[in-house]
Amino acid sequence: MTVVTAFIPALLTEIRLLVDHCQRKALPYLGTLYKEINMNMLVKPFSAIRLTDVPEVGGKNASLGEMRSNLASKGLRVPDGFSTTAAAFRYFLAENKLSDRLENLLRSLDRKDYTNLADVGAAARSLILNSFMPADLAKAITVAYHQLSGATPIGVAVRSSATAEDLPDASFAGQHESYLHIQGTQALLEAVKKCYASLFTDRAIKYREDHHFDHHKVALCVGVQQMVRADLACSGVGFTLEPESGFREVVLITATWGLGENIVQGLVSPDEYLVFKPTLQQNKQAIIQRNKGSKKEMMIYDDHGTINVPTPVEKQQRYVLSDSEITALAQWGIALEQHYQCPMDFEWAKDGIDGKIYLIQARPETIHSRKLPGNATTFRLSAKGNAIVSGNAIGTQAVSGIARLITSPADAARLNKGEIIVTANTSPDWDPLFKKAVAIVTNGGGRTSHAAIVAREMGMPAITGTINGTALIQDGQLITVSCCEGKTGYVYDGAISIESKTIDFSEMKMPEHTNAMLIVSDPEQAFQLSLLPNNGVGLLRMEFIITRHIGIHPMALIHHAVLKDAQAKRAIENQTKDYTDKSKFFIERLSEGIATIAAAFYPKEVIVRMSDFKTNEYAQLLGGKEFEPLEENPMLGFRGASRYYHPLYQPAFELECAAIRRVRNNMGFTNVKAMIPFCRTMQEGIQVLEIMACHGLKRGEHDFEVYVMAEIPSNILQAEKFASIFDGFSIGSNDLTQLTLGIDRDSQLVAPLFNEEDPAVLQLISLLLEKAKKCGVKAGLCGQAPSDIPSFATFLVAHGINSISFNPDALLQGIENIRTAEQQQETRPAPLPVLL
């Protein structure tokens, strides 16, 4: 036996191939030999398992052994345990003479309509559950459990791990069963058998059929792991990329109180934290987003297993993780990705007894790792509809269809092909239904719930966490599910026309001399937009972040204690209850919005225009009416630079400065530059720069640059003086055209006269570009005209513009227009000045 034992691994492989080839009808003595040589190969401790052991212990257990052995030096903690092997599973089948019977059952499966799937699955599971556990296999599991426990039996997690599981081309997410807090030998053996039976759940059978896995070549291994008492603390899921766009430079972490099953099943809306990898590795404050989930329930243990109980209000209202815990988990995620050389998703749990965080699972991310770079399909609604509910947008698609309210997989017959599933939440049992649906809408769940994971894998849109979707959407109602408007998804009443366009920019060349940049407002769209060809962000509109992510007038936060509007005061108190100093709410929200966009385009330049609301727009913010004067013509009134040094707004401008300072200095985004809008005079510019310098934003210090908008004729006529105090210009073609021609383009009577190519406008632009070049400063333009009007792009390139910034939907056409203009410029003489 000594010689035979030395060749056990190779011999096992040959036997498995032979058994598979003969469809498990090998000669009787082969089964005896198979049993004999596997006596010592039924169980393996994690310490003896590596990633190369996937065929022997399954992907999940191989990963746990790999992490425990090779990543402990990086600080990762993985609970100890052991795994039963594929040989043990096949031995179990052989001893109970189940192989042929299971094969015959699966041969009877209706592979067209799957009408007998439930019957076949139930019969297969019954065969296993009614079989005996071979004595030597039971002994091997018992010995390993005692070695793990010591003198006192401990609670363990018992998880299924298939030999084809957790591969890059299939997630097997939730297809097989897991059992938590199992204690004692008998309970453990029973749980192992239940895991074996779960290889034949309806969903697992259908999943293997859909992915063309041979049922007989998939073995079920069982991981037995020390239980982390997350029921007494918290748990969650992490991704080493942004799961909607596939953006690789962030780690997404979700967290909830109690056991993490609630996140997977979509029963709760968890907290979400986004961490930027490059600045984390520079030891900067790298948490660029915090989104608090409702976390209304928490899963704990009782005497009969796991139950959900209401989360105490105090816990619902606070974040689950501290900054140091978020940072540590993100660092672990980076270590995982570097070790496995691919994007990963992982599960973590915090033990309520020892207070430590552990990794309990890690696997390759299965969606974006398969996508080809350089291709994108964009979706756009032709019109806005009546929004019924909103939630987390999963994917970037939009689709219309009939809503079908489904309460459980038992309602499968009610769902017709091409309809939209609307339900409270989903679990792996729902997977066979998803093949018929075109979208999913759930009441609960976040971006890492089961519904979200499966929707991404199947390439369909989903909206999770709508809270009351099943109450507000009617069964049979025609609806439109839109996930193409950013991180928030909307369900609209009726069918809205959807435009889609597939763009192949893999071969697109960028202009050689003129930067093609983006105009960006919404942080939720930043990661998706960053995948387009670009040279950075030429205009980040701060106003959108203030409106959508803050919603409160900054002066109302500063003077919250003395607000006269009692209703506004209460509303502000509710939104900012976590902040004793209400000003910090504004600084943190604004800085996180800016940082998200800066991260998406890092290290490319991102130019942030300081706030440019008009008084009537500021007044619409919560508490704003108390701080804004009434003006007859807000466009020409108290806006832009004139606000920043005026007592009515200067304290709020200082908060804007604090946010920019936090983004650059604390969070490490030195690619962020500032831009001052509507600066009428040189003196205004000096006053604004002095205030910025007093609040940690000194031009020229740590490569900090400040640009000025060239949107008033005075900016151009006095360009040399402005160039002496600013680093460059950004032409605002809309305002410049209106102010040059004296046109209010919102007026229907004179709007037709609005024309960026009017000779007077062109002369001012050419004059600015000439002066900027003489002064040695950069000049760009933000606007739609260079993409809509090729001749306008030709004019700008001919006069030496440094950059042109486009709205996202115009970027690709704009790049083509610039390239054409540059090619034409190479064959033409230098342009003459534009004359009136």
C-alpha positions in Angstrom: 0.0 0.0 0.0 3.0 2.3 0.6 3.8 2.4 -3.1 0.1 2.8 -4.1 -0.4 5.6 -1.6 2.5 7.6 -3.2 0.6 7.6 -6.5 -2.8 8.2 -5.1 -3.4 11.7 -6.7 -2.5 10.5 -10.2 -4.3 7.2 -9.8 -7.5 9.0 -8.6 -7.5 11.1 -11.7 -7.2 8.1 -13.9 -10.0 6.3 -12.1 -12.3 9.3 -12.3 -11.7 9.6 -16.0 -12.4 5.9 -16.4 -15.5 6.0 -14.3 -16.8 9.0 -16.2 -16.1 7.3 -19.5 -17.9 4.2 -18.6 -20.7 6.2 -17.1 -20.0 4.7 -13.7 -20.6 1.1 -14.9 -17.0 0.0 -14.4 -16.2 -3.5 -13.2 -17.0 -4.4 -9.6 -13.4 -4.6 -8.5 -12.8 -1.0 -9.7 -15.4 0.2 -7.1 -13.6 -1.7 -4.4 -10.2 -0.2 -5.4 -11.8 3.3 -5.5 -13.1 2.8 -2.0 -9.8 1.5 -0.6 -7.5 4.1 -1.9 -9.8 7.0 -0.8 -9.9 6.0 2.9 -7.4 8.8 3.6 -8.6 11.2 1.0 -12.1 11.9 2.2 -11.3 15.0 4.2 -8.7 17.8 3.9 -7.9 20.5 6.5 -7.8 24.1 5.1 -4.1 24.2 6.0 -3.4 21.5 3.4 -5.6 23.1 0.6 -4.4 25.4 -2.1 -6.1 26.9 -5.2 -4.9 24.1 -7.3 -7.1 21.7 -5.4 -10.4 23.0 -7.0 -11.0 19.6 -8.7 -10.7 17.9 -5.3 -12.5 20.3 -2.9 -14.4 22.8 -5.1 -13.7 26.4 -5.7 -15.1 27.8 -2.5 -13.0 25.6 -0.2 -9.9 25.8 -2.4 -10.1 29.6 -2.1 -10.5 29.4 1.7 -7.4 27.2 2.0 -5.5 29.5 -0.4 -6.3 32.6 1.6 -5.6 31.0 5.0 -2.2 29.8 3.9 -0.9 32.6 1.7 -2.7 35.8 2.7 -2.4 35.7 6.5 0.8 37.8 6.1 -1.3 40.6 4.6 -3.5 40.7 7.7 -6.4 38.7 6.3 -8.2 36.6 8.8 -9.9 33.4 7.6 -11.6 31.1 10.1 -10.1 27.6 10.2 -11.9 24.5 9.0 -11.8 21.5 6.7 -13.4 20.2 3.5 -14.8 16.9 2.4 -13.5 16.0 -1.0 -15.0 15.1 -4.4 -13.8 11.6 -3.8 -15.9 11.5 -0.6 -19.0 12.5 -2.5 -18.4 9.9 -5.2 -17.7 7.3 -2.5 -21.0 8.3 -0.8 -22.8 7.7 -4.2 -21.0 4.5 -4.8 -21.7 3.0 -1.4 -25.4 3.8 -1.7 -25.5 2.7 -5.4 -27.0 6.1 -6.4 -25.1 6.9 -9.6 -27.2 5.0 -12.1 -30.4 6.0 -10.4 -29.5 9.7 -10.5 -28.4 9.4 -14.1 -31.7 7.8 -15.0 -33.7 10.5 -13.2 -31.8 13.3 -15.0 -32.2 11.5 -18.3 -36.0 11.8 -17.9 -35.7 15.6 -17.5 -37.8 17.6 -20.0 -35.1 19.8 -21.4 -37.4 21.9 -23.6 -39.9 23.3 -21.2 -38.7 21.8 -17.9 -42.2 20.8 -17.0 -41.0 18.0 -14.7 -38.0 19.8 -13.2 -39.6 20.0 -9.7 -40.4 16.3 -9.7 -36.9 15.3 -10.9 -35.2 17.5 -8.4 -37.3 16.3 -5.5 -36.7 12.6 -6.4 -33.0 13.2 -6.7 -32.8 14.9 -3.3 -34.9 12.2 -1.7 -32.5 9.5 -2.9 -29.6 11.2 -1.2 -31.4 12.2 2.0 -32.7 8.7 2.5 -29.3 7.2 2.0 -26.8 6.3 4.8 -23.5 8.0 5.6 -20.7 5.4 5.1 -19.1 4.6 8.4 -15.5 5.5 7.4 -16.7 8.8 5.8 -18.6 9.6 9.0 -15.5 8.8 11.0 -13.2 11.0 8.9 -15.6 14.0 9.3 -16.0 13.4 13.0 -12.2 13.2 13.6 -11.7 16.4 11.6 -14.5 18.2 13.6 -13.0 17.2 16.9 -9.5 18.4 15.8 -11.1 21.7 14.9 -13.2 22.0 18.1 -10.9 20.8 20.8 -12.6 19.5 23.9 -15.8 21.4 23.5 -17.9 21.1 20.3 -18.0 24.4 18.6 -20.5 26.0 16.2 -19.6 25.7 12.5 -20.8 26.9 9.2 -21.4 24.1 6.7 -21.2 25.2 3.1 -21.5 23.5 -0.2 -18.7 23.9 -2.7 -19.1 22.3 -6.1 -16.0 21.2 -8.1 -17.2 23.5 -11.0 -18.1 26.3 -8.7 -16.8 29.8 -8.5 -15.1 29.7 -11.9 -14.7 32.9 -13.9 -17.4 31.9 -16.4 -20.1 30.9 -13.8 -20.8 32.1 -10.3 -23.0 29.3 -9.0 -24.2 32.1 -6.7 -26.5 30.5 -4.1 -27.2 27.4 -6.1 -26.4 25.0 -3.3 -27.2 25.1 0.4 -25.3 26.3 3.4 -26.1 25.7 7.1 -25.0 28.0 9.9 -24.3 27.5 13.5 -24.2 23.7 13.4 -23.0 22.2 16.6 -22.3 18.5 17.5 -21.2 15.5 15.4 -24.7 14.2 14.6 -26.0 17.6 13.4 -22.8 18.1 11.3 -23.2 14.7 9.6 -26.8 15.5 8.8 -25.9 18.9 7.4 -23.2 17.4 5.2 -25.8 15.0 3.7 -28.2 17.9 3.2 -25.4 19.8 1.3 -25.0 16.7 -0.9 -28.7 16.7 -1.7 -28.5 20.4 -2.6 -26.6 19.5 -5.7 -30.0 18.6 -7.1 -32.1 21.5 -6.1 -34.3 22.6 -9.0 -32.3 25.8 -9.4 -28.9 23.9 -9.4 -30.1 21.5 -12.0 -31.5 24.3 -14.2 -28.3 26.3 -13.7 -26.1 23.4 -14.9 -28.4 22.9 -17.9 -28.2 26.6 -18.8 -24.4 26.7 -18.5 -23.9 23.3 -20.2 -22.2 21.6 -17.3 -22.3 17.8 -17.3 -24.3 16.8 -14.2 -22.1 13.7 -13.6 -18.8 15.7 -13.7 -19.8 18.1 -10.9 -19.1 16.8 -7.5 -20.3 18.4 -4.2 -17.7 19.0 -1.5 -18.6 20.5 1.9 -16.6 23.1 3.7 -16.8 23.0 7.5 -15.6 26.3 9.1 -15.5 27.8 12.5 -18.6 29.9 12.9 -18.1 33.7 13.1 -20.8 35.1 15.4 -21.9 37.8 13.0 -25.4 37.5 14.5 -24.0 39.4 17.5 -22.3 42.0 15.2 -22.4 42.6 11.4 -21.5 41.2 8.0 -21.5 42.0 4.4 -20.2 41.6 0.8 -17.4 43.3 -1.1 -16.4 43.8 -4.8 -13.0 44.9 -6.0 -14.6 46.9 -8.7 -17.7 49.0 -9.2 -20.3 46.3 -10.1 -22.4 48.3 -12.5 -19.8 49.9 -14.8 -16.9 47.5 -14.1 -14.7 50.4 -13.1 -11.6 48.7 -11.6 -10.1 51.4 -9.3 -12.6 51.1 -6.4 -13.6 48.6 -3.8 -17.4 48.5 -3.0 -18.3 47.2 0.5 -21.8 46.6 1.8 -22.7 46.0 5.4 -25.7 45.2 7.6 -26.3 44.2 11.1 -26.5 40.5 11.9 -25.9 37.7 9.4 -25.2 38.5 5.8 -27.9 36.3 4.4 -30.2 39.3 4.5 -28.0 41.1 2.0 -27.8 38.2 -0.4 -31.6 37.6 -0.3 -32.3 41.3 -0.7 -34.3 41.4 2.6 -32.5 44.6 3.7 -31.0 47.7 2.0 -27.5 47.7 3.4 -25.0 50.4 3.9 -22.6 51.0 1.0 -19.1 52.3 1.1 -16.9 53.1 -1.9 -13.1 53.2 -1.5 -10.6 54.4 -4.1 -7.7 52.1 -4.5 -4.9 54.4 -5.7 -5.3 56.9 -2.8 -5.8 54.2 -0.3 -2.4 52.9 -1.2 -1.1 56.4 -0.7 -2.5 56.3 2.9 -5.0 59.0 2.1 -8.6 59.2 3.3 -9.8 57.0 0.4 -13.5 56.5 1.3 -15.2 58.5 -1.5 -18.8 57.5 -0.8 -20.9 56.5 2.2 -24.6 55.6 1.6 -26.6 54.6 4.6 -29.1 51.8 4.1 -32.3 51.3 6.0 -31.3 48.0 7.5 -34.7 47.5 9.0 -34.2 43.8 9.9 -31.3 41.8 11.2 -30.9 38.0 11.1 -29.9 36.3 14.3 -30.0 32.8 15.8 -32.6 31.4 18.1 -33.1 27.8 19.4 -34.6 26.7 16.1 -32.1 28.3 13.6 -32.0 31.7 12.1 -34.8 34.3 12.4 -35.2 37.9 11.3 -36.0 40.5 14.0 -36.5 44.3 13.7 -33.3 46.2 13.9 -33.2 48.7 16.8 -33.9 52.2 15.5 -30.6 53.4 16.9 -28.7 50.9 14.7 -30.8 51.6 11.7 -29.8 55.3 11.9 -26.1 54.8 12.1 -23.4 53.3 9.8 -22.5 49.7 10.5 -18.7 50.1 10.0 -16.2 52.6 11.2 -13.8 54.3 8.8 -10.9 52.1 10.0 -13.0 48.9 9.4 -14.0 50.1 5.9 -10.3 50.8 5.1 -9.1 47.5 6.4 -11.7 45.6 4.3 -10.8 47.6 1.2 -7.1 46.7 1.8 -8.0 43.1 2.1 -9.9 43.3 -1.2 -6.8 44.8 -2.9 -4.7 42.0 -1.5 -7.2 39.4 -2.8 -7.2 40.9 -6.2 -3.4 41.1 -6.4 -3.1 37.5 -5.3 -5.7 36.1 -7.6 -4.8 38.4 -10.5 -8.5 39.2 -11.2 -11.4 41.2 -9.8 -12.9 39.5 -6.8 -16.1 39.5 -4.7 -15.9 38.4 -1.1 -18.0 37.9 2.0 -16.9 39.1 5.4 -18.3 38.8 8.9 -17.5 40.5 12.2 -17.5 38.3 15.3 -19.6 39.9 18.1 -17.5 38.0 20.7 -13.9 38.8 19.8 -14.7 42.0 17.8 -12.6 40.9 14.8 -13.5 40.9 11.1 -13.0 37.7 9.1 -13.2 36.8 5.4 -15.5 33.8 5.0 -15.5 33.5 1.2 -13.9 34.9 -1.9 -14.3 34.2 -5.6 -13.6 35.7 -9.0 -16.0 38.3 -10.1 -18.0 36.8 -13.0 -19.6 39.6 -15.0 -17.1 42.4 -16.0 -14.1 40.0 -16.1 -15.7 38.6 -19.3 -16.5 41.9 -21.0 -14.5 43.1 -24.0 -13.0 46.6 -23.6 -13.7 49.3 -26.0 -17.4 48.6 -26.5 -20.4 50.1 -24.9 -24.2 50.1 -25.5 -26.0 53.2 -24.3 -29.7 53.5 -23.6 -31.7 56.7 -23.4 -35.4 57.4 -22.8 -37.0 59.5 -25.5 -39.1 61.3 -22.8 -39.6 61.5 -19.0 -42.5 59.6 -17.6 -44.4 59.5 -14.4 -42.1 57.7 -11.9 -43.9 55.2 -9.8 -41.0 54.0 -7.6 -37.2 54.3 -7.6 -34.3 52.3 -6.2 -30.8 51.0 -6.9 -30.2 50.7 -10.6 -28.6 47.4 -11.6 -27.0 47.6 -15.0 -27.4 50.5 -17.5 -30.3 49.3 -19.6 -33.9 50.3 -20.0 -36.8 48.1 -21.0 -40.6 48.2 -21.1 -43.0 45.4 -20.4 -45.9 44.0 -18.4 -45.4 44.0 -14.6 -46.1 40.6 -13.0 -46.4 40.6 -9.2 -44.9 37.3 -8.1 -44.8 36.3 -4.4 -42.8 33.0 -4.7 -41.4 30.6 -7.3 -44.7 28.7 -6.9 -46.2 31.5 -9.0 -44.0 30.6 -12.0 -46.9 29.7 -14.2 -48.3 33.3 -13.9 -45.1 34.7 -15.5 -45.1 35.0 -19.3 -42.0 35.4 -21.4 -41.0 39.0 -21.8 -42.6 40.2 -18.6 -41.1 42.1 -15.6 -40.9 40.4 -12.2 -42.1 42.6 -9.4 -41.6 41.1 -5.9 -40.5 41.7 -2.4 -37.2 39.9 -2.7 -35.6 36.9 -4.5 -33.5 33.9 -3.6 -31.7 31.3 -5.6 -35.0 29.3 -5.9 -36.2 32.1 -8.3 -33.4 31.5 -10.8 -35.5 29.4 -13.3 -38.1 32.2 -13.5 -35.5 34.8 -14.5 -35.0 33.1 -17.9 -38.5 34.3 -18.9 -38.3 37.8 -17.5 -36.8 40.9 -19.1 -36.3 42.9 -15.8 -36.6 42.5 -12.0 -38.0 45.0 -9.5 -37.7 44.2 -5.8 -38.8 46.0 -2.6 -35.6 45.1 -0.7 -32.0 44.6 -1.4 -29.0 46.5 -2.4 -26.5 46.3 -5.2 -25.0 43.0 -3.9 -28.3 41.2 -3.3 -29.2 37.9 -5.1 -31.5 39.7 -7.5 -28.7 42.2 -8.4 -26.1 39.5 -8.9 -28.3 37.3 -11.1 -29.6 40.3 -13.1 -26.0 41.3 -13.9 -25.0 37.8 -14.9 -28.0 37.5 -17.2 -27.6 41.0 -18.7 -31.0 42.3 -17.7 -31.8 45.5 -15.8 -33.1 45.3 -12.2 -34.1 47.9 -9.6 -33.6 46.8 -6.0 -34.6 48.5 -2.8 -37.7 50.3 -4.0 -39.3 49.7 -0.6 -42.9 49.6 -1.8 -42.7 48.5 -5.4 -45.2 45.7 -4.9 -47.7 48.1 -3.4 -47.5 50.8 -6.0 -47.0 48.8 -9.2 -50.2 47.0 -10.3 -50.2 43.4 -11.6 -50.5 43.5 -15.4 -49.5 47.2 -15.6 -47.4 48.3 -18.5 -44.2 49.9 -17.1 -40.8 51.0 -18.1 -37.8 50.0 -16.0 -34.9 52.5 -16.5 -31.4 51.9 -15.2 -29.8 54.3 -17.7 -30.0 57.5 -15.6 -27.3 56.8 -13.1 -27.1 54.9 -9.9 -30.8 55.5 -9.2 -33.2 53.4 -11.2 -36.8 54.4 -12.0 -40.0 52.5 -12.8 -42.2 54.7 -15.0 -45.9 54.2 -15.8 -46.5 53.0 -19.3 -44.1 52.2 -22.2 -41.6 54.9 -23.0 -39.7 54.8 -26.3 -36.1 53.7 -25.6 -33.2 54.5 -27.9 -30.1 52.3 -27.7 -26.8 52.6 -29.5 -23.8 50.2 -29.5 -20.6 52.1 -29.7 -17.3 50.5 -30.7 -14.5 52.9 -29.7 -11.7 50.3 -29.4 -10.1 51.7 -32.5 -11.0 55.3 -32.0 -7.9 57.6 -31.9 -7.9 60.7 -29.8 -7.0 64.1 -31.3 -3.3 64.9 -31.3 -3.3 68.5 -30.3 -6.7 69.3 -28.8 -7.9 67.6 -25.6 -11.4 66.2 -25.8 -12.9 66.5 -22.4 -16.3 65.8 -20.7 -18.9 68.0 -19.0 -20.0 66.0 -16.0 -22.6 66.8 -13.3 -23.8 63.5 -11.8 -21.4 61.4 -9.6 -23.7 58.4 -10.2 -22.8 58.4 -13.9 -19.1 59.1 -13.5 -17.7 55.5 -13.6 -19.6 54.6 -16.7 -18.6 57.8 -18.4 -15.0 57.4 -17.6 -14.8 54.3 -19.8 -15.4 56.5 -22.8 -12.4 57.9 -24.6 -11.5 61.2 -23.0 -8.8 63.5 -21.7 -10.5 64.3 -18.4 -13.3 66.6 -17.2 -13.3 70.1 -18.5 -16.3 71.2 -16.5 -17.7 69.6 -13.3 -20.9 71.4 -12.4 -21.0 71.6 -8.7 -24.7 72.6 -8.7 -26.0 69.2 -9.5 -24.3 67.7 -6.4 -25.7 70.4 -4.2 -29.2 69.9 -5.5 -29.3 66.1 -5.6 -27.0 65.0 -2.8 -27.3 67.9 -0.4 -30.6 69.7 -1.2 -30.1 72.3 1.6 -29.0 75.9 1.2 -25.5 76.1 2.8 -26.4 79.3 4.7 -29.4 77.4 6.2 -26.9 74.8 7.5 -24.6 77.5 8.9 -27.5 79.3 10.6 -29.7 76.3 11.3 -30.2 77.2 15.0 -31.9 80.5 14.1 -33.9 79.6 11.1 -37.4 81.2 11.0 -39.0 78.5 8.9 -39.9 75.9 11.4 -40.8 73.3 8.8 -37.5 73.7 6.9 -35.7 73.6 10.2 -37.2 70.2 11.1 -36.5 68.8 7.6 -32.9 69.9 7.9 -32.6 68.4 11.3 -33.9 65.0 10.0 -31.5 65.0 7.1 -28.5 66.0 9.2 -29.2 64.2 12.5 -25.7 62.6 12.5 -24.0 66.0 12.5 -23.7 68.3 15.5 -22.0 70.8 13.2 -24.4 71.1 10.3 -21.8 72.7 8.1 -19.9 69.4 8.1 -22.8 67.7 6.4 -22.4 70.1 3.4 -18.6 69.7 3.3 -18.7 65.9 3.4 -21.5 65.4 0.9 -20.0 67.9 -1.5 -16.5 66.5 -1.2 -17.7 62.9 -1.7 -19.6 63.9 -4.8 -16.6 65.7 -6.3 -14.2 62.9 -5.2 -16.3 60.3 -6.9 -16.0 62.1 -10.2 -12.3 62.8 -9.6 -11.7 59.1 -8.8 -13.5 58.0 -12.0 -11.1 60.1 -14.2 -8.0 59.9 -12.0 -5.3 61.0 -12.7 -6.7 63.0 -15.6 -7.6 66.7 -14.9 -11.0 67.4 -13.4 -11.9 71.1 -13.3 -14.6 71.9 -10.8 -16.6 75.0 -11.4 -17.5 76.6 -8.0 -21.3 77.0 -7.5 -23.1 79.0 -10.2 -26.7 79.0 -9.1 -28.7 82.1 -9.7 -30.7 83.6 -6.8 -34.0 82.1 -7.9 -32.3 78.7 -8.1 -30.6 79.0 -4.7 -34.0 79.9 -3.2 -35.4 76.5 -4.2 -33.0 74.7 -1.9 -34.3 73.7 1.5 -34.1 76.8 3.8 -33.0 79.0 0.8 -35.8 81.6 0.8 -34.5 83.2 4.0 -31.1 83.9 2.4 -31.8 84.9 -1.2 -32.8 88.3 -2.5 -35.6 88.7 -5.1 -34.2 89.8 -8.4 -35.8 90.9 -11.6 -33.1 89.4 -13.8 -31.2 86.7 -11.9 -29.0 85.9 -14.9 -27.3 89.2 -14.7 -27.6 89.6 -10.9 -26.1 88.1 -7.8 -24.3 85.1 -9.2 -20.8 83.6 -9.6 -17.8 85.4 -8.2 -19.9 88.3 -6.8 -21.4 86.0 -4.3 -18.2 84.5 -3.0 -16.9 87.7 -1.2 -20.3 89.1 -0.3 -21.4 88.7 3.3 -24.7 87.2 2.2 -22.8 84.1 0.8 -19.1 84.2 1.7 -19.5 81.8 4.7 -21.1 79.3 2.3 -18.3 79.8 -0.3 -15.9 79.0 2.5 -17.7 75.6 2.9 -17.2 75.0 -0.9 -13.5 75.8 -0.4 -13.3 73.4 2.6 -14.8 70.6 0.4 -12.3 71.2 -2.4 -9.5 71.3 0.2 -10.7 68.0 1.7 -10.8 66.4 -1.8 -7.3 67.5 -2.6 -5.4 67.3 0.7 -7.2 64.7 2.7 -8.5 62.4 0.0 -5.5 62.8 -2.4 -7.2 63.9 -5.6 -4.6 66.4 -6.7 -6.0 66.1 -10.2 -8.9 68.4 -9.1 -8.6 72.1 -10.2 -11.0 74.9 -9.5 -12.8 77.3 -11.8 -14.5 80.7 -11.0 -17.7 81.5 -13.0 -19.1 84.8 -13.9 -16.1 86.9 -12.7 -16.9 90.4 -14.0 -13.8 92.3 -13.1 -10.1 91.8 -12.3 -10.8 93.0 -8.7 -13.4 90.4 -8.2 -11.0 87.7 -9.2 -8.4 89.0 -6.7 -10.9 89.1 -3.9 -12.0 85.5 -4.6 -8.5 84.2 -4.8 -7.6 85.8 -1.5 -10.5 84.1 0.2 -9.5 80.8 -1.3 -5.9 81.2 -0.2 -7.1 82.0 3.4 -8.9 78.7 3.4 -6.1 76.4 2.2 -6.5 76.8 -1.6 -3.6 79.0 -2.6 -3.1 79.1 -6.3 0.3 77.5 -7.2 0.7 75.7 -3.9 0.9 71.9 -4.3 0.2 72.4 -8.1 -3.2 73.8 -7.4 -4.6 75.7 -10.4 -7.5 78.1 -10.7 -9.2 78.8 -14.0 -11.8 81.5 -14.8 -14.8 81.2 -17.1 -14.6 83.5 -20.2 -18.3 84.1 -20.6 -18.5 87.9 -20.3 -17.1 90.2 -22.9 -15.1 91.9 -20.2 -13.2 88.6 -19.6 -11.9 88.7 -23.1 -11.3 92.5 -23.5 -9.3 92.3 -20.2 -7.8 88.8 -20.9 -4.2 89.8 -20.2 -5.1 91.0 -16.7 -7.2 88.0 -16.0 -4.3 85.8 -17.3 -2.0 87.3 -14.7 -4.0 86.0 -11.8 -5.6 82.8 -13.2 -4.1 79.7 -14.8 -6.3 79.6 -17.8 -9.7 80.3 -19.4 -12.8 78.2 -20.1 -15.1 79.7 -22.7 -18.7 79.4 -21.7 -20.2 79.7 -25.2 -23.8 79.8 -24.1 -23.5 82.8 -21.8 -20.9 84.5 -24.0 -23.3 84.3 -27.0 -26.2 85.7 -25.0 -24.2 88.5 -23.5 -22.5 89.4 -26.8 -25.7 89.5 -28.8 -28.0 90.7 -25.9 -30.2 87.7 -26.2 -32.2 85.8 -23.6 -32.3 82.4 -25.3 -35.2 81.3 -23.0 -37.3 84.0 -24.7 -39.3 82.5 -27.5 -39.4 85.8 -29.3 -35.7 86.3 -29.7 -34.3 82.8 -29.2 -33.9 82.1 -32.9 -31.3 84.9 -33.0 -29.0 82.8 -30.7 -26.0 81.7 -32.8 -22.5 80.7 -31.5 -21.2 81.3 -35.0 -22.3 85.0 -35.2 -19.2 87.0 -36.4 -19.2 89.0 -33.1 -19.0 85.9 -31.0 -16.4 84.3 -33.2 -14.3 87.5 -33.1 -14.4 87.5 -29.3 -13.4 83.8 -29.1 -10.5 84.2 -31.6 -9.3 87.3 -29.6 -9.3 85.3 -26.3 -7.4 82.4 -27.9 -4.9 84.8 -29.3 -4.4 86.6 -26.0 -4.2 83.3 -24.0 -1.5 82.0 -26.3 0.5 85.2 -25.9 0.2 85.1 -22.1 1.2 81.4 -22.0 -2.0 80.1 -20.3 -4.5 77.4 -21.5 -7.9 78.1 -23.0 -10.7 75.7 -23.5 -14.4 75.7 -24.4 -17.4 74.0 -22.8 -20.5 73.6 -25.0 -22.5 71.7 -27.5 -21.7 73.6 -30.6 -18.3 71.9 -31.5 -20.1 68.5 -31.8 -23.3 69.8 -33.5 -21.5 72.2 -35.9 -18.3 70.7 -37.5 -17.4 74.2 -38.8 -17.4 75.5 -35.3 -14.9 72.8 -34.2 -12.8 73.6 -37.3 -12.8 77.3 -36.2 -11.7 76.5 -32.7 -8.9 74.1 -33.7 -7.6 76.5 -36.3 -7.3 79.2 -33.7 -5.3 76.9 -31.4 -7.8 76.0 -28.6 -6.3 73.7 -26.0 -9.4 71.7 -25.1 -13.0 71.3 -25.9 -15.5 69.8 -23.3 -18.6 68.0 -24.5 -21.7 66.6 -22.9 -21.5 62.8 -22.8 -23.9 62.2 -25.6 -21.9 64.4 -27.9 -18.4 63.3 -26.9 -17.7 60.7 -29.7 -19.0 62.9 -32.4 -17.0 65.8 -31.0 -13.8 63.7 -31.1 -14.4 63.0 -34.7 -15.0 66.6 -35.5 -11.8 67.7 -33.7 -9.8 65.0 -35.5 -11.2 66.1 -38.9 -10.4 69.7 -38.0 -6.9 68.9 -37.0 -6.3 67.0 -40.3 -7.7 70.0 -42.3 -5.5 72.3 -40.3 -2.3 70.4 -41.3 -3.0 71.3 -44.9 -4.1 74.9 -44.5 -2.3 78.2 -43.7 -2.7 79.8 -40.3 -6.1 81.5 -39.8 -6.6 85.2 -40.2 -8.3 87.2 -37.4 -12.1 87.2 -37.6 -13.5 90.6 -38.7 -16.9 92.1 -38.0 
